[in-house]
Amino acid sequence: MRVESLCRVDRRKGGRFRVAEEVRYRTLSEQRPVIEGCGTSLDMSSRGILFTTSDPIGLGHLVEIAVSWPAKLGGSCPLKLVARGRVIRAEPGRVAVSIDRYEFRTRRVRAALAAQAS
């Protein structure tokens, strides 16, 4: 076995899934300025998420992320995944966050509500 192939072994404990959904993020810190923005999820697992960012977010920042979830509750109610965790990898235009805790919440869809009102 070549050394090159040994260096590329994936050490993650959970499988990653390619999920391209809208992400809203904000840093949570009293000592640092808040960074907020939107991006797109690139992949995720039960332990982490990789997403695009418009602003650089440094390693170790505590971040709250809201991801539009593709499945609907009861087939009709939109959901979002809201997670908190720390930035474990930061590259230009994308960030990886290790998820410490998460929950699913219902999501408001303004466009759908406006269309129903017409």
HUDAJO-V684843 format. One record per backbone hydrogen bond with DSSP energy under -1.0 kcal/mol. NH is the residue of the N-H (numbers start at 1). CO is the residue of the C=O. E is the energy in kcal/mol with one decimal. If there is no record, write none. Layout:
nh=NH co=CO e=E
nh=NH co=CO e=E
//
This chain:
nh=6 co=2 e=-1.2
nh=7 co=3 e=-1.6
nh=9 co=6 e=-1.1
nh=17 co=44 e=-2.8
nh=23 co=39 e=-2.4
nh=24 co=66 e=-2.4
nh=25 co=37 e=-2.6
nh=26 co=64 e=-1.8
nh=27 co=35 e=-1.9
nh=28 co=62 e=-2.9
nh=37 co=25 e=-2.1
nh=39 co=23 e=-2.6
nh=41 co=21 e=-2.8
nh=42 co=50 e=-3.4
nh=43 co=50 e=-1.4
nh=44 co=17 e=-2.2
nh=45 co=48 e=-2.8
nh=49 co=97 e=-2.0
nh=50 co=43 e=-2.9
nh=51 co=95 e=-2.4
nh=52 co=40 e=-2.4
nh=53 co=93 e=-1.7
nh=60 co=87 e=-2.5
nh=61 co=58 e=-1.5
nh=63 co=85 e=-3.2
nh=64 co=26 e=-2.9
nh=65 co=83 e=-3.0
nh=66 co=24 e=-2.9
nh=67 co=81 e=-2.9
nh=68 co=22 e=-2.3
nh=69 co=79 e=-2.4
nh=73 co=77 e=-2.9
nh=75 co=72 e=-1.5
nh=76 co=73 e=-1.6
nh=77 co=73 e=-2.3
nh=80 co=105 e=-2.5
nh=81 co=67 e=-2.7
nh=82 co=103 e=-3.0
nh=83 co=65 e=-2.8
nh=84 co=101 e=-2.5
nh=85 co=63 e=-2.0
nh=86 co=98 e=-1.2
nh=87 co=61 e=-2.0
nh=88 co=96 e=-2.6
nh=89 co=96 e=-1.5
nh=91 co=94 e=-2.8
nh=94 co=91 e=-2.0
nh=95 co=51 e=-2.6
nh=96 co=89 e=-3.0
nh=97 co=49 e=-2.7
nh=98 co=86 e=-2.6
nh=99 co=47 e=-2.5
nh=100 co=84 e=-3.0
nh=101 co=84 e=-1.6
nh=103 co=82 e=-2.0
nh=105 co=80 e=-2.6
nh=107 co=78 e=-2.7
nh=113 co=109 e=-1.9
nh=114 co=110 e=-2.5
nh=115 co=111 e=-2.0
nh=116 co=112 e=-1.9
nh=117 co=113 e=-1.6
//
